[in-house]
Amino acid sequence: MRPLPPSCVAAAIAVALAIVAPPAELRAHENTATVRGRLAYSCFPADSDIAEGSEVFILGYSFFVVTGRDGSFRMLGVPPRSSGYIVRASRSTGEDSLSEKARTGAVAAGQTIDVGTIEMCPCGDGARQGDEVCDGEELGDATCADEGFSGGVLACSDSCAFDTSGCIQCPSGEAFCEETGGCKPKIETACSDAIDNDCDGKVDLEDSNCVPPS
């Protein structure tokens, strides 16, 4: 039996390897993982197209993808890691804003992990977004007076709604005094004590509300 020419032998080996070894792309997939999910924009109108083009990334690593029109994302080639990863997203609508964090859990080779829905504009991030009236200390220019009270301290609740528990409604005939944080009569009760008794910025006889002693 005559031996095969070297060229035929090489061709046969190549065919055998192609059958035994999977394509490079498949091998890469078997050695890494896929992370997928979707961004939600609850503080924006349902018909808003803001979900498209947000960057989804893994904290501390250079992996990132850009979301599709429906806010979905699929991150390929993520290395296995027993402690998992933290996934986050960012966008820009006038000012940068970060999403809440999503944790993958342990990541194994060949695995596809769905982190579910990530809220893009969570209440509590300190930035007023969409239809949030407030967030943390960010109240805009709102005051207790805007909410129908005489004065006091307006705050923001954990649900990004105004908290008026620190606001005060003064009785009829009284006004809120910023200096004391309480209500005072709308008259200058003493006209020679050099004190602005009704907190209107005028002292003694300078105040038209002053009631001189009889």
C-alpha positions in Angstrom: 0.0 0.0 0.0 1.5 3.3 -1.1 1.8 6.0 1.5 -0.3 9.1 1.1 1.4 12.3 -0.1 2.3 14.8 2.7 -0.3 17.2 1.4 -3.1 14.7 1.7 -2.0 13.8 5.2 -2.1 17.4 6.3 -5.5 17.9 4.8 -6.8 14.8 6.6 -5.4 16.0 9.9 -7.0 19.5 9.4 -10.4 17.9 8.7 -10.1 15.7 11.8 -9.3 18.7 14.0 -12.2 20.7 12.6 -14.5 17.8 13.5 -13.1 17.3 17.0 -12.4 20.9 18.0 -15.3 23.4 18.2 -15.0 26.8 16.4 -13.0 29.5 18.3 -16.2 31.5 18.9 -17.9 28.5 20.5 -14.8 27.7 22.6 -14.7 31.4 23.8 -18.4 31.1 24.8 -17.7 27.9 26.7 -14.9 29.6 28.6 -16.9 32.8 29.5 -20.4 33.7 30.5 -23.2 36.0 29.2 -24.9 38.6 31.4 -28.2 40.0 30.2 -31.1 42.1 31.6 -33.1 45.2 31.0 -33.2 48.8 32.2 -36.4 50.2 33.5 -37.3 54.0 33.5 -40.2 54.2 35.9 -39.7 58.0 36.4 -40.2 58.7 32.7 -43.3 58.5 30.5 -44.0 55.0 29.1 -43.6 56.2 25.5 -40.2 57.8 26.2 -37.3 56.5 24.0 -34.7 57.3 26.7 -34.0 53.6 27.3 -32.0 53.4 24.1 -28.3 54.1 24.3 -27.6 53.8 28.0 -24.2 52.2 28.9 -24.4 49.1 31.0 -21.1 48.2 32.7 -19.5 45.9 35.3 -18.0 47.9 38.2 -14.2 47.7 38.3 -13.9 46.1 34.8 -13.9 47.4 31.2 -16.9 45.4 30.1 -19.8 47.5 28.8 -22.5 47.4 26.2 -25.1 49.9 25.0 -28.8 49.1 25.5 -31.3 48.6 22.7 -34.4 50.6 22.1 -36.4 48.6 24.7 -33.6 49.0 27.3 -32.4 45.4 27.0 -28.8 44.5 27.0 -26.6 41.4 26.5 -23.0 41.3 27.7 -20.8 38.6 26.2 -17.4 37.3 27.1 -17.7 37.8 30.9 -15.0 35.8 32.7 -16.1 33.2 35.4 -15.9 34.6 38.9 -17.2 32.8 42.1 -17.9 36.1 43.9 -19.8 37.5 40.9 -20.1 41.0 39.6 -22.0 44.2 40.2 -23.8 45.5 37.1 -24.8 49.2 36.7 -25.8 51.6 34.0 -25.4 55.2 33.2 -27.1 57.7 31.0 -27.0 61.4 30.4 -30.1 63.6 30.2 -28.6 67.0 30.9 -26.6 65.5 33.8 -25.2 62.1 34.3 -27.1 59.7 36.4 -26.4 56.1 37.6 -28.8 53.3 38.0 -29.3 51.1 41.0 -26.9 48.1 41.3 -27.6 44.5 40.2 -25.6 41.6 41.5 -24.9 38.6 39.3 -24.1 36.0 41.9 -21.5 33.4 41.1 -20.5 33.4 37.4 -19.6 30.1 35.7 -18.2 29.4 32.3 -20.8 28.8 29.6 -23.5 30.3 31.9 -26.1 32.9 30.8 -27.1 35.0 33.8 -30.2 37.2 33.7 -30.0 40.0 36.3 -33.6 41.0 35.6 -34.7 44.6 35.6 -32.4 47.4 36.7 -34.1 50.6 37.7 -32.4 53.4 35.8 -33.7 56.3 37.9 -34.2 54.9 41.4 -35.7 57.1 44.1 -33.0 57.7 46.7 -30.1 58.5 44.3 -30.2 62.2 45.3 -31.1 63.4 41.8 -34.6 64.6 40.7 -35.5 62.8 37.5 -38.5 62.4 35.4 -41.7 63.0 37.4 -40.0 62.8 40.8 -40.9 65.9 42.8 -37.9 65.5 45.0 -35.1 63.1 45.9 -33.1 63.2 49.1 -32.1 66.8 49.7 -32.9 67.8 46.2 -36.2 69.7 46.5 -35.9 72.0 43.6 -37.2 75.4 44.8 -40.1 74.0 46.7 -41.0 75.3 50.2 -43.6 74.6 52.8 -45.4 77.7 51.5 -45.7 76.1 48.1 -47.6 73.2 49.8 -50.1 75.6 51.5 -48.4 76.0 54.8 -47.3 79.2 56.6 -43.7 78.0 56.9 -41.3 75.3 58.3 -39.0 72.8 56.8 -40.0 70.8 53.8 -38.3 67.4 53.3 -38.4 64.5 50.9 -39.8 61.0 51.8 -38.3 57.7 50.9 -40.8 57.4 48.0 -39.6 60.8 46.5 -42.7 62.6 47.6 -42.8 65.8 49.7 -42.7 65.3 53.4 -44.6 68.1 55.1 -44.3 66.9 58.6 -41.9 69.7 59.4 -44.2 72.4 57.9 -46.3 74.6 60.2 -49.7 76.1 59.6 -50.2 79.2 61.8 -53.5 80.2 63.2 -55.5 83.2 61.9 -53.8 86.4 62.9 -50.4 84.9 63.2 -47.5 84.5 60.8 -44.6 82.1 60.6 -41.3 83.4 62.0 -38.1 82.0 60.4 -36.0 83.2 63.3 -37.9 81.3 66.0 -39.3 78.5 63.8 -42.8 79.2 65.1 -45.8 81.4 64.8 -46.2 84.9 66.1 -48.9 87.5 66.1 -48.9 89.8 63.0 -48.5 92.9 65.1 -45.5 94.5 66.7 -46.4 93.7 70.3 -43.8 96.1 71.8 -42.8 99.3 70.1 -39.7 100.3 72.0 -37.9 97.0 72.7 -35.7 97.1 69.5 -37.0 93.7 68.6 -38.8 92.6 65.5 -41.6 90.9 67.4 -43.6 89.8 64.3 -40.6 88.8 62.2 -41.5 91.0 59.2 -38.1 92.7 59.1 -39.2 96.0 60.8 -38.5 97.0 64.3 -40.7 99.1 66.7 -42.3 102.2 65.2 -40.8 101.4 61.8 -43.4 98.6 61.6 -46.9 99.8 60.5 -48.2 96.9 62.6 -46.8 98.4 65.8 -49.4 99.0 68.5 -48.0 101.8 70.6 -48.9 101.7 74.3 -52.1 103.6 75.2 
